């Protein structure tokens, strides 16, 4: 007899969950409420660390920028690009520029709708640095925890690393260093997971390196070094497995690592090609690092001239800078190399290669004379040093040899003292005249050496002078033609940025040929002390090299006589060809006498 399915009938004893009686408690009280999901202890700790770091870093940033008056030109340059994207006369995404990698500027674009209406748009870059710094401290804590460091030791090591004066300055001043270091730590975090989950770890490394390429071009060196490490890791895994199928896996590992990097790099070159007409515009343009005004190839007698086209000079530069920022890194890297060779540890090899990748890039730039003498290019070292030490002293390293009191002595006293000594060396190194101006001022101010700080400040524009220019321009009407990068320090204090005609405007090439049709004023910096490299960057002087001395179609309105650099504000009274018309039309003879300030 064939099977006949029985018609379904509800169970008469079934009761909906909501109507089921709760079992009575022993003491007769009400039954407990259903469990409510809560944040895990790890997430709560991460949020606590993020919040505490954010508050401390923000305090340092406010003190450095507003109280000490220390600013960084690269930071302001990215901020003025973000302002041009959102609030310029011709707002468009192409105004982001195609020299700087875009992610730091995009972060500013995300925050500027909040900061600009509140009146502190110039502080947007510092705010992005603070956010990235808080995130990287959370990530550093997780890395050290995964390496087996106790909680108290982690707190001590992280605090000492973040108190390095180079870190303290450049992780809060709006430069790209905190964002780049965060992504570098993400690469290392994934590297340390290679032996546990190889495929997700390699994918994480590739995505982090690709994102880092959007911050700094040193990510290319990290990609190359990481590929070598993954190749070694794959070969070791194949040898241990003992089958030929692993050949395909090695190639797949390297391809999986490099694909995101190649994709992001190709996308950046495509945007350079379609918008600027040159896929390598970020490298070959006069605004790139090759055309910078503070590198040895463009400045005779540069402080790093000894390293250009010299192997010994380059090695000297790399060693000197490493010791100045973290004297413990070199012995830590040597110990990690010894461990990697003796144990044939592929994770240690990859960690070492990634840690030395930026060294390789800086060595190349020093040899070619295309690197500035700033310490901030090495700011990641104080954070990589604790990671290398934690790996060596962890279960995978030499940690088994340290037990009891000896381990406590080494982790909580000896190594923190060594790291503090490294911080002291960094503090002294920042006072050298061969490093960045902001680094010198920061160290002199903290040391109370105000006379030395004043001598350094004489060499750079000051914020008070910038406020004077901004106040004058806010008091006049009409459009102003200006080079935005030269004017970044005071343009961020302008009430209405849309009044300014800048080189990011899509019609700039038309306006510069006949300013009278659009511009009422032309604002020019004194070019007398500019090098050829600096002059080649000015979008106005490249068309009118002698315009600072006046022209028949301009009349001098006001001259800003400042300590570092003078500026002249000209009224447009005609076109360069001598024709009248346009908003500034008038007589065609220039007046040699400036008018009174309003």
C-alpha positions as a printed Julia matrix, in Angstrom:
598×3 Matrix{Float64}:
  0.0     0.0     0.0
  1.49    3.32   -1.01
  2.47    5.81    1.67
 -0.29    8.27    2.46
  0.92   11.48    4.12
 -1.12   12.41    7.14
 -2.81   15.74    7.11
 -1.05   18.16    9.45
 -2.76   18.85   12.74
 -1.63   21.43   15.31
 -0.28   20.13   18.6
 -2.95   20.9    21.2
 -0.27   21.26   23.9
  1.73   23.87   21.98
  1.78   27.38   23.53
  3.3    30.45   21.87
  6.58   31.53   23.39
  5.16   34.85   24.51
  2.41   33.11   26.53
  4.55   30.54   28.25
  4.67   30.81   32.0
  7.99   31.82   33.48
  9.37   29.4    36.07
  9.17   30.86   39.56
 12.4    31.97   41.23
 13.42   30.37   44.55
 12.86   33.59   46.51
  9.53   34.3    44.89
 10.71   37.4    43.03
  9.88   38.18   39.44
 11.72   36.13   36.83
 14.74   37.8    35.16
 14.17   39.86   32.05
 15.3    38.45   28.73
 19.01   38.94   28.03
 19.77   42.21   26.28
 22.79   42.32   23.96
 25.68   44.36   25.34
 28.95   45.55   23.89
 31.76   43.11   24.43
 34.55   43.98   26.83
 36.98   44.37   23.91
 34.77   46.9    22.14
 34.2    48.85   25.34
 37.96   48.99   25.88
 38.51   50.13   22.29
 35.95   52.91   22.68
 37.53   53.99   25.95
 41.01   54.11   24.4
 39.7    55.94   21.32
 37.93   58.56   23.42
 40.85   59.13   25.78
 43.35   59.38   22.93
 41.07   61.71   21.0
 40.8    64.11   23.94
 44.55   64.12   24.63
 45.51   64.47   20.96
 42.94   67.21   20.39
 44.32   69.13   23.38
 47.86   68.86   22.01
 46.67   69.94   18.57
 44.81   73.0    19.87
 47.78   74.01   22.02
 50.26   73.56   19.17
 48.24   75.4    16.53
 46.53   78.17   18.48
 48.78   78.73   21.51
 52.2    78.08   19.96
 51.2    79.2    16.46
 52.91   76.22   14.79
 51.56   75.23   11.39
 52.63   72.91    8.6
 52.6    74.0     4.96
 51.64   70.56    3.62
 48.72   70.35    6.03
 47.43   73.77    5.01
 47.89   72.88    1.34
 45.55   69.91    1.65
 43.06   71.96    3.65
 42.97   74.72    1.04
 42.38   72.05   -1.62
 39.4    70.76    0.37
 38.07   74.31    0.68
 38.43   74.75   -3.08
 36.36   71.61   -3.69
 33.47   72.83   -1.53
 33.49   76.62   -1.22
 35.52   78.11   -4.06
 34.27   80.25   -6.94
 34.14   77.08   -9.07
 33.55   74.17   -6.66
 34.25   70.78   -8.22
 35.97   67.56   -7.2
 38.81   68.14   -9.66
 39.99   70.99   -7.42
 41.31   68.33   -5.06
 44.56   68.48   -7.04
 46.49   65.62   -8.62
 49.81   65.77   -6.82
 48.91   64.82   -3.28
 47.37   61.35   -2.83
 43.67   62.06   -2.3
 42.59   60.34    0.95
 43.78   63.01    3.45
 42.05   65.71    1.41
 38.89   63.6     1.1
 38.86   63.27    4.9
 38.96   67.06    5.13
 36.14   67.35    2.61
 34.02   65.11    4.84
 34.61   67.31    7.9
 34.7    70.79    6.36
 30.88   71.16    6.09
 31.0    71.06    9.9
 34.14   73.07   10.61
 33.77   75.79    7.96
 30.37   77.17    9.09
 31.62   77.15   12.69
 34.56   79.35   11.76
 37.49   76.99   12.24
 37.91   75.53    8.77
 41.67   76.07    9.03
 41.7    73.49   11.85
 40.08   70.77    9.74
 43.38   69.08    8.91
 44.37   68.87   12.56
 41.01   67.33   13.38
 41.52   64.57   10.8
 44.95   63.84   12.29
 43.45   63.53   15.75
 40.82   61.05   14.55
 43.38   58.88   12.76
 45.66   59.02   15.81
 42.93   57.8    18.13
 42.18   54.93   15.74
 45.82   53.87   15.41
 46.28   53.76   19.2
 43.31   51.37   19.39
 44.88   49.22   16.68
 48.32   49.3    18.33
 46.75   48.1    21.57
 45.11   45.2    19.75
 48.36   44.22   18.04
 50.31   44.2    21.3
 47.53   42.26   23.02
 47.55   39.62   20.28
 51.31   39.31   20.75
 50.76   38.38   24.39
 51.76   41.54   26.25
 50.01   42.05   29.61
 47.6    44.95   29.92
 49.77   47.1    32.15
 52.8    46.58   29.93
 50.76   47.5    26.85
 49.63   50.73   28.47
 53.2    51.69   29.41
 54.65   50.9    25.99
 51.9    52.72   24.1
 52.13   55.79   26.32
 55.91   55.97   25.91
 55.68   55.51   22.13
 53.04   58.23   21.74
 55.07   60.63   23.9
 57.87   60.67   21.37
 58.02   64.38   20.4
 58.15   63.6    16.67
 54.99   61.5    17.05
 53.34   64.06   19.31
 53.8    66.84   16.76
 53.11   65.1    13.48
 50.17   63.0    14.67
 48.31   66.19   15.65
 49.34   68.87   13.11
 47.24   67.86   10.11
 49.89   66.07    8.06
 49.2    62.67    6.49
 51.49   60.79    8.88
 48.82   59.56   11.3
 46.61   58.24    8.47
 49.56   56.52    6.79
 50.76   54.97   10.06
 47.25   53.71   10.81
 47.17   51.87    7.49
 50.72   50.59    8.01
 49.61   49.13   11.34
 46.65   47.51    9.56
 49.14   45.84    7.21
 51.15   44.59   10.2
 48.0    43.43   12.0
 47.11   41.29    8.99
 50.72   40.1     8.64
 50.65   38.69   12.16
 47.58   36.62   11.2
 49.32   34.88    8.29
 49.96   31.6    10.06
 46.39   31.46   11.44
 44.18   32.56    8.53
 46.41   33.05    5.47
 43.81   34.03    2.89
 41.96   36.69    4.94
 45.32   37.97    6.19
 46.69   38.43    2.68
 43.46   40.07    1.55
 43.62   42.44    4.51
 47.23   43.32    3.7
 46.35   44.09    0.09
 43.39   46.32    0.96
 45.38   48.2     3.63
 48.31   48.8     1.27
 45.94   49.97   -1.45
 44.37   52.44    0.97
 47.85   53.57    2.07
 48.64   54.34   -1.57
 45.89   56.93   -1.37
 47.82   58.61    1.45
 51.53   58.3     0.66
 53.44   56.91   -2.31
 55.68   54.95    0.08
 52.91   52.35   -0.07
 54.48   51.14   -3.33
 57.58   50.09   -1.41
 55.4    48.39    1.2
 53.62   46.47   -1.57
 56.93   45.27   -3.02
 58.36   44.2     0.33
 55.11   42.54    1.38
 55.06   40.6    -1.9
 58.54   39.24   -1.14
 57.37   38.26    2.33
 54.26   36.51    1.01
 56.37   34.71   -1.59
 58.65   33.4     1.15
 55.63   32.47    3.27
 54.06   30.55    0.39
 57.28   28.68   -0.38
 57.66   27.65    3.26
 54.05   26.49    3.38
 54.5    24.49    0.17
 57.64   22.85    1.45
 55.95   21.85    4.67
 52.91   20.52    2.82
 55.01   18.57    0.36
 52.73   18.68   -2.68
 52.97   20.42   -6.03
 49.53   21.99   -5.8
 51.03   24.62   -3.52
 52.78   26.18   -6.53
 49.48   27.6    -7.69
 48.69   28.84   -4.19
 51.94   30.82   -3.97
 51.13   32.67   -7.19
 47.58   33.23   -6.02
 48.77   34.64   -2.7
 51.01   37.21   -4.36
 48.32   38.1    -6.91
 45.73   38.5    -4.17
 48.05   40.82   -2.29
 48.95   43.04   -5.23
 45.62   43.23   -7.06
 44.05   45.95   -4.83
 47.27   47.99   -5.01
 47.47   47.76   -8.8
 43.79   48.63   -9.1
 44.04   51.76   -6.93
 47.26   52.85   -8.62
 45.73   52.4   -12.08
 42.64   54.33  -11.01
 44.78   57.24   -9.78
 46.76   57.28  -13.04
 43.49   57.18  -15.01
 42.17   60.25  -13.19
 45.48   62.05  -13.77
 45.25   61.19  -17.47
 41.62   62.15  -18.03
 41.74   65.4   -16.04
 45.36   66.58  -16.3
 46.25   64.93  -19.62
 49.2    62.98  -18.2
 48.86   59.67  -16.33
 52.07   60.48  -14.44
 51.16   64.1   -13.67
 51.52   63.4    -9.94
 55.17   62.47  -10.59
 56.32   64.63  -13.5
 54.52   67.93  -12.91
 56.38   70.92  -11.45
 54.17   70.57   -8.38
 55.32   67.0    -7.61
 58.05   66.06   -5.15
 60.53   66.08   -8.04
 59.84   69.77   -8.52
 59.65   70.66   -4.83
 61.58   73.68   -3.63
 63.02   72.0    -0.54
 64.82   68.98   -2.01
 68.48   68.57   -2.91
 67.98   68.18   -6.66
 66.45   71.67   -6.9
 68.41   73.6    -4.24
 72.21   73.97   -4.51
 73.86   73.54   -1.12
 70.88   71.66    0.31
 71.46   70.01    3.71
 70.95   66.57    2.13
 73.17   67.2    -0.86
 75.72   64.78    0.61
 73.26   61.9     0.08
 72.38   62.66   -3.54
 73.94   60.16   -5.97
 76.07   58.76   -3.14
 75.57   55.26   -1.71
 77.55   56.02    1.44
 75.78   59.36    1.84
 72.39   57.7     1.47
 73.26   55.03    4.04
 74.48   57.75    6.38
 71.23   59.67    5.96
 69.01   56.63    6.56
 71.0    55.52    9.61
 71.14   59.02   11.06
 67.42   59.64   10.71
 66.55   56.23   12.14
 68.69   56.83   15.21
 67.29   60.34   15.64
 63.68   59.15   15.72
 64.06   55.72   17.39
 67.46   54.49   18.54
 65.88   51.22   19.67
 64.54   50.34   16.21
 67.89   49.25   14.77
 68.71   46.68   17.51
 65.07   45.52   17.45
 65.2    45.03   13.67
 68.53   43.17   13.9
 67.15   40.88   16.59
 64.04   40.23   14.5
 66.24   39.38   11.5
 68.29   36.91   13.58
 65.11   35.3    14.87
 63.66   35.05   11.35
 66.79   33.36    9.98
 67.24   30.93   12.86
 63.6    29.9    13.1
 62.87   30.25    9.37
 59.79   32.12   10.52
 57.92   33.47    7.45
 55.77   35.78    9.57
 58.87   37.35   11.11
 60.41   37.72    7.64
 57.29   39.46    6.31
 57.06   41.68    9.4
 60.7    42.7     8.99
 60.34   43.42    5.28
 57.22   45.53    5.79
 58.92   47.44    8.62
 61.91   48.24    6.38
 59.86   49.1     3.29
 59.63   52.81    3.99
 63.38   52.83    4.7
 63.91   51.55    1.17
 61.71   54.27   -0.32
 63.39   57.03    1.69
 66.8    55.72    0.65
 65.76   55.89   -3.01
 64.48   59.44   -2.61
 67.62   60.53   -0.76
 69.82   59.05   -3.48
 67.87   60.85   -6.21
 67.77   64.11   -4.24
 63.97   64.2    -4.03
 63.36   64.11   -0.28
 62.98   66.97    2.19
 65.02   66.9     5.43
 62.05   66.55    7.76
 61.91   64.03   10.6
 58.22   63.35   10.0
 58.99   60.9     7.21
 60.26   58.57    9.95
 57.47   59.12   12.46
 56.21   55.52   12.23
 59.4    54.09   13.82
 58.47   54.7    17.5
 55.34   52.59   16.93
 56.97   49.77   14.96
 59.68   49.35   17.61
 57.29   48.1    20.36
 55.67   45.71   17.87
 59.02   44.17   16.93
 60.0    43.87   20.6
 56.64   42.34   21.52
 56.98   39.75   18.74
 60.47   38.81   19.91
 59.39   38.54   23.55
 56.15   36.72   22.77
 55.37   33.0    22.54
 56.7    32.84   18.96
 60.01   34.45   19.93
 62.34   34.45   22.89
 59.67   35.06   25.5
 60.0    31.56   26.95
 63.49   32.43   28.18
 62.18   35.29   30.3
 60.15   34.19   33.29
 59.0    35.61   36.56
 60.81   38.65   37.91
 63.19   38.83   34.95
 60.3    39.13   32.52
 58.6    41.8    34.62
 61.88   43.71   34.9
 62.45   43.6    31.14
 58.91   44.42   30.06
 57.93   47.04   32.63
 61.21   48.79   33.44
 64.17   48.09   31.15
 62.48   48.41   27.75
 60.33   51.45   28.7
 63.48   53.2    29.94
 65.15   52.46   26.59
 62.16   53.85   24.73
 62.15   56.97   26.93
 65.83   57.45   26.15
 64.94   57.23   22.48
 62.32   59.94   23.01
 64.95   62.18   24.61
 67.24   61.71   21.6
 64.36   62.62   19.3
 63.66   65.76   21.31
 67.27   66.92   20.98
 67.34   65.99   17.28
 64.31   68.19   16.6
 66.38   71.23   17.58
 68.84   70.65   14.75
 68.77   73.32   12.0
 68.76   70.52    9.4
 65.16   69.43   10.15
 61.78   71.05    9.51
 60.99   74.53   10.81
 57.88   73.36   12.64
 59.9    70.59   14.31
 62.53   73.07   15.48
 59.95   75.52   16.83
 58.03   72.78   18.64
 61.12   71.47   20.44
 62.44   74.95   21.28
 59.07   75.99   22.69
 58.79   72.87   24.85
 62.35   73.41   26.08
 61.57   77.03   26.95
 64.21   78.31   24.53
 62.14   81.21   23.22
 65.04   83.08   21.64
 65.95   80.09   19.47
 62.28   79.64   18.58
 62.05   83.3    17.54
 65.08   82.94   15.26
 63.44   80.03   13.47
 60.1    81.83   13.21
 61.8    84.67   11.33
 62.33   82.3     8.41
 58.67   81.42    7.87
 55.39   83.36    7.55
 53.58   83.93   10.81
 49.87   83.67   11.47
 49.54   87.27   12.68
 50.73   88.54    9.31
 48.28   86.2     7.6
 45.44   87.56    9.73
 46.38   91.1     8.68
 46.03   90.2     5.0
 42.81   88.26    5.59
 41.26   91.18    7.51
 42.11   93.63    4.73
 40.69   91.37    2.02
 37.52   90.74    4.02
 36.97   94.51    4.14
 37.06   95.11    0.38
 34.63   94.08   -2.35
 35.29   92.37   -5.64
 37.02   89.28   -6.93
 40.71   88.65   -6.23
 43.11   86.76   -8.5
 45.67   84.84   -6.42
 47.76   81.68   -6.4
 46.0    79.57   -3.78
 48.99   77.53   -2.61
 51.08   80.64   -1.94
 48.13   82.23   -0.14
 46.96   79.17    1.81
 47.89   80.56    5.24
 45.51   83.53    5.0
 42.94   82.22    2.51
 41.59   79.86    5.16
 40.66   82.97    7.16
 38.65   84.55    4.34
 34.92   84.93    5.0
 33.86   84.29    1.38
 36.31   82.03   -0.53
 34.09   82.27   -3.62
 35.44   85.8    -4.21
 38.85   84.41   -5.11
 39.95   83.33   -8.57
 42.38   80.46   -8.06
 44.3    78.1   -10.3
 41.87   75.27   -9.48
 39.04   77.09  -11.31
 38.23   75.49  -14.63
 38.28   78.85  -16.41
 41.57   79.97  -14.85
 43.52   79.73  -18.11
 40.98   82.08  -19.71
 40.93   84.49  -16.79
 44.71   84.73  -16.57
 44.93   85.84  -20.21
 42.48   88.69  -19.61
 42.02   89.31  -15.87
 40.05   92.51  -16.49
 37.05   90.52  -17.68
 36.65   88.78  -14.33
 39.01   90.06  -11.63
 38.91   93.31   -9.66
 42.17   92.71   -7.81
 45.43   90.8    -8.15
 47.29   89.75   -4.98
 50.99   88.95   -5.45
 53.78   87.77   -3.13
 57.28   89.25   -3.36
 59.25   86.77   -5.52
 62.69   88.29   -4.89
 63.86   85.5    -2.59
 62.18   82.65   -4.47
 64.2    79.92   -6.09
 63.51   78.88   -9.66
 61.64   75.83   -8.34
 59.32   78.0    -6.23
 58.74   80.45   -9.07
 57.78   77.61  -11.4
 54.94   76.69   -9.02
 53.28   80.1    -9.04
 50.33   80.03  -11.43
 50.47   83.82  -12.01
 54.21   84.39  -12.29
 54.55   81.61  -14.83
 52.42   83.8   -17.15
 53.56   87.25  -15.97
 57.08   86.81  -14.49
 57.58   90.51  -13.6
 54.06   91.35  -12.53
 55.06   92.1    -8.92
 56.72   95.32  -10.12
 53.49   96.47  -11.73
 52.02   96.67  -15.23
 50.13   99.26  -17.31
 46.87   97.46  -16.62
 47.33   97.5   -12.82
 47.42  100.17  -10.13
 48.98   99.48   -6.74
 46.3    99.6    -4.06
 48.13   98.45   -0.93
 51.43   96.88    0.06
 51.65   94.52    3.02
 55.09   95.14    4.48
 55.72   91.98    6.49
 58.75   90.48    8.15
 58.95   87.28    6.11
 57.4    88.2     2.76
 55.81   91.33    1.37
 52.56   91.21   -0.6
 51.12   93.72   -3.03
 47.46   94.17   -3.84
 46.86   95.64   -7.28
 43.59   96.95   -8.68
 42.84   95.74  -12.22
 42.23   98.78  -14.46
 42.5    97.22  -17.9
 43.55   94.17  -19.86
 47.17   93.15  -20.55
 46.67   94.15  -24.18
 45.64   97.66  -23.11
 41.91   97.35  -23.75
 39.44   98.59  -21.17
 36.34   96.82  -19.99
 35.32   94.38  -17.34
 34.75   94.96  -13.65
 38.11   96.65  -13.06
 38.25   98.73  -16.22
 39.72  102.18  -16.01
 42.83  104.18  -16.92
 45.71  102.21  -18.34
 48.51  103.8   -16.35
 49.71  102.24  -13.14
 49.87  104.33  -10.01
 53.17  103.94   -8.11
 51.68  105.1    -4.81
 49.53  102.75   -2.73
 46.27  104.04   -1.41
 45.38  104.02    2.26
 44.01  100.91    3.84
 40.27  100.87    4.42
